[in-house]
Amino acid sequence: MTVHRKLDELPNKIKKVEHFWITLKDGCRLAARMWLPEDAETHPVPAILEYIPYRKRDGTRGRDEPMHGYFAGHGYAAIRVDMRGSGESDDVLQDEYLQLELDDAVEVIDWITRQRWCDGKVGMMGKSWGGFNCLQIAAMRPEPLKAVLSVCSTDDRYADDIHYMGGCLLNDNHWWGAIMMGFQARPADPLLFGEGWRENWLKRLDEMPFWPALWMKHPTRDDYWRHGSICEDYGAIQCPVMLVGGWADAYTNAIPRMLEHLKVPRRAIIGPWAHLYPHDGMPGPAFGFLQEAVKWWDHWLKNAKNGAMDGPMLWSWLEDGAQPTTTATYREGRWVGDQTWPSPSVATQAWSLGAGVLSQSAQAAADLAICSPQTVGIGCGEWMGAGCPGEMPLDQRIDDAGSLVFDSATLTQDLDLLGFPVLDLEFSVDRAVAQVGVRLSDLFPDGAALRASYAVFNLNHLAGHDKPQRLEPGKRYRARIKLNVLGHRFAAGHRLRLAISTAYWPLIWPTPERIMLTVHTANTRLELPVRAPQKYDGANPFAPPESAPLTPVSKVAEGRIKREIHHDLLTGVVTYVTDGEGGVFGEGILRFDEIDVTVNHALRRELVIHPDDPLSAHYRITQSQDLKRDGWDIHVETETIMASTNSELILTGRLDAYENGKRVASRNWRETVARTFL
């Protein structure tokens, strides 16, 4: 955990409202928590809304208190609302980003403006789900919404979310579905909800969707994904937008796109962090995000002339190469600033491929074939970093051994890249359904390979993610594969490595059959976004992190996290295991002292595959969730399993819920989904 300076004395004395109801027009009550200046009812202030389904009472409490307390201490009413069907709010949550969710938020904003403590101006912010929906709601243009601050979010729900990547099915789709089952299976706190809490809980359990299957039923970019993707009409957003993300997160690709296509006042910051608010940023360096947020709100909600829009449109932490390690707490580098994006200081540099060679000069043509073991990708690390141990990519030599590899000569000077590398690939395959993995690595003098960027791509989506088509074996095709955005310095004395594979497990679900892919190098190029220095580079534009005081928490028991790869030398089967006890990321069993609630979340993932058999892929998740205080003991267990045949994806699920040791509900699911070019 990043250490911030906790401010016991803030410019405004604050009061906290632990719980209140916002009643919507249809009678649904949304549960809310609030921090505001003590004198707000006589001196109204702007409001900042965060609107998510993660339980204000005992879910995000640890992060809410220091952040929203900080905003209130700087003259804002900070409101944290649980969406319909979550936490103490009424009803049942049925999916992500439904129109009902967005309509409810517009009602909430209107309700806020009619309160005595609000001056009529509202800002909206959030991370991940909350970062998504504040952009989606901005596109609906509620008049009181004057600015948004979106952290770790996306403009395209199909291209850059936890379900699909490059048209390939992410295995984190299953993980996230299991997480949502566990999250939404917990009841409202009886002390807040009052009578009827148990009936409300049982209704949620009975009507809960089978979350992992929801998104697998939409394997292409159809209207389901277009809804809520602001890239469908960037012009719909007409209020200022601040964007924040991190290289270790999975949502950073959207930031350059939004900077390019939004037409409103905007700025962005990309640091080294994982999927965290950056005052808690890990890997470090963290920065004073809350100070920057207050500066943003002061400018747009209080008309302060404070230079919030001065300087670069985009600040990026340009990372130095570091020896690959699965746990990173800090990334060396420097802040660089680009006045606009796309930046005129970033130019495309083309590199040619030859037999094992990556070069800026032309190479002899070669036709190079690869049929990767299904275990290539075992060194990929987590799709989405969460700032916890063991999640970063391994030394890529573990995967390079089963890939086509192209190495550059030793660099004679530093090479700074900022933007999207692109592989312009001419290829042929021996199957009608195929996918490819592409990795760009920083090769150290001792041979260690640090993954700097990567992509996976469903080769059946050459005509677009909404127009999949069968491939003709042996026919030559072209694909322009955009790798993840990066900000990386390849140091003099290092080399570049491009690696191409036909599998990337356990990140994505494999194709039904093994693939032989041939790369035709004569018409294949790697395009690199090479950045020239600019005047802002090397500055230190941000203050160190600070926050309001933390919420009182006691650690009841230490947590444990385990990440292992097992290779059975008798059967050949490889198993990838992550196992978190006492917190899904090993953070421990915690008691929130103010509300006398102890929380625990344990989750185990087992992803199994045989190197020669994609149909051997098997993914099992077991988890438990606990909420406890004297006389109230809630325990939820779930199990979800995914497997496949040549023609179907098969999902099964089980959920059991217990109150004070007695099982009160049990659900079982089994769904099959046709494989659509997957």
Steps between C-alpha positions, in 0.01 A plus 500: 500500500632844406561730795325834475501797730171482691361844567325521834445871442320581175386843378140412594369311798289214373208291608422150381158353432542123525181411315201663334253415226455655157153396384453484124181569305414129480531466879840326497720616787871545435729487804749783534779623728624858514779727621445875490621823659331568833353829378382373160132543583551871550779538244414253219784332312547302178454125522720211383324171427646149490241240392601132506370155611777412748334556840567835663442347844765229508641469146679820395493654846877484534563708190190724529585655834840656418391613152150636550594640838778691323258646247259607775789655689569710192148632465292236323210272582634155411224242445564128463190317363443125468330422172159332478528138619828542688596566860201631694320622188172341391443260210730256313802583287466323164803611296760769442419846360133439434301800384313478831829548686575814299147638530513449877822703513341791316222493761760493779676803353170688485424399862839629614445842343175542695665457841568799725871420522554497121554813291369329185832390347601133488817318401514124453794267546589136537747223434426198279119455507464854637747629241293338225163626614606858568597524131178328394293735713692802371393389151137536617573867576318563830518878531641515857794270412785743438807271486609138543814327625533146363765259632590162343210502255418444134324655207435160334335223701590231248856592408628596845314339787533185703302280258677502162834616363572519131189288444640222723312385810687611811509246778451792738141509368445183704689642799299820497173310466591293804596813693164660420318188619678525834459877530129502422422198719561702818203655679432856601605585854188451720601797716451729200243321285273414791212255482483307178878471458479119488219499243699749289806272526310187400347684203848599382623145532198359320510748210877529461617450141775251420755774461780319308258393225350847443791634301599176326170515312633806315831388344502772232460876518121516478248755633547360850856635505426816303268605782714680756802532267551873470719448193173458310451877533780690670314821424224407744732597786499877541648551846874505588666162556805403703639149439742305718651155445810288545732279295438204732123535456301346214297807400770743390445459123188714523680810626681596176186424300288727717759777493498481121125483443333696781450865411445637852770636732697197612822385653648167604759341724650154445724369775659162573210382718269205494118515534502740796427859583847649447548651845517129593698431181689172477750458342617844604566778482156597622411868478271757655191394309259651751670839473473481119136397529419795727679730257286357219177538698591850617555610140179356352262508799617818676636700204844521661776644280756247620677383185326162498515494120851640466791292377491169311179331400665169590748426777653151472744311719757378246625180659856377499558134432536289813593138546174300474346416834152381588470750786579865433458775758671780305585580139796722422439762234408863450195715431468618139245747369329522162319824423246328277404146403570362247839655569707650218806379691404133445597360160447155351818299444475188283696182574532202267490133590737232375592151619527573872596860430330834572669785316446847356661380177340266248536127567494194279148368462412193703189292567517402867253260663403456865261265680533601863441273798170592666698603807667795327379799701571346839736793561241766414410604855154636574292674233422773752754591764352569843820606676543170682787247517584267214278652230757649260631318188781250543824503306364451149754235407257248651257582215753595233607135480164413339479807276650647186760747626656798321786689671652835416867586512626661819374858529772763484279767659187517712172442317190662655161362397167662587184381331376188322744265324339339195586170334406510132489124447472289187411146598335174409356229724402135470164528679179695447505641854821657629642750746842651557697647789760773443751623757756782495773449757799691634793259472770558761871432441476187717213365285211581737186606311265760651162521327440864408178456299287224351182421311278204427286494189227278362606457136139430402427867575708646215194676356401639842390373839139512380569302179677173585576265214660161445858490378601302194792273590811586303371835374709809574338774709608829653426619852592826670533406864520791742691412817417653837607860549834534675739761637840331516867580455705227334848584629818505295661157529161324497320336207138482385326167467178430311339163579202345319303200629181311416392467864492726804373297795387568770414850379259393222291193424665284231367422153340155453801366307873564502602755239799512266561863412747609233643851508596632157770746595540674163180696559505513880609807696512611862412868545631664816384835648834673559486810715738794481573703818282798589539797730292359787696175525662420833288747696337395826150638447320335791508523876540191721179317596283622783154412625249544777529258794436131434197310624574307822581137411628208705671203341336189642733258322783517251424413141692279262538501125649223290585502129641180355557318172499118514632286215412133538795320344303176463188632326640825358211698646580854617295665776504871584377575852425818689368462852410788731394434858396772739430738213500419130836675467628377835427824684373327814173460689394851600261649752353844433496630855243778457231264375611180678514294180768243418554419132681215330527399136691191385539388139689223322551473122626190322564518125602166349617413149707243312762651266373294204123517554301825505182308591665398827459860624316504831443796733365465854439777754392446859441787740340594828373829641439575869331783689488478879405681816366359826177315422532548122718261302466490120697249295479455120674233292521487121656269244517564126654276234572563133589242233438459128445270205567569134165676470402622849621682807360335813446679831372361827447679828394444858413747777415424864414768753498456879365705789638415846613160375170405331475479123224731383541484122662283234530564124638289217563602139609329180520692174654428162599768252574430134858573400487787251849501349653452847 
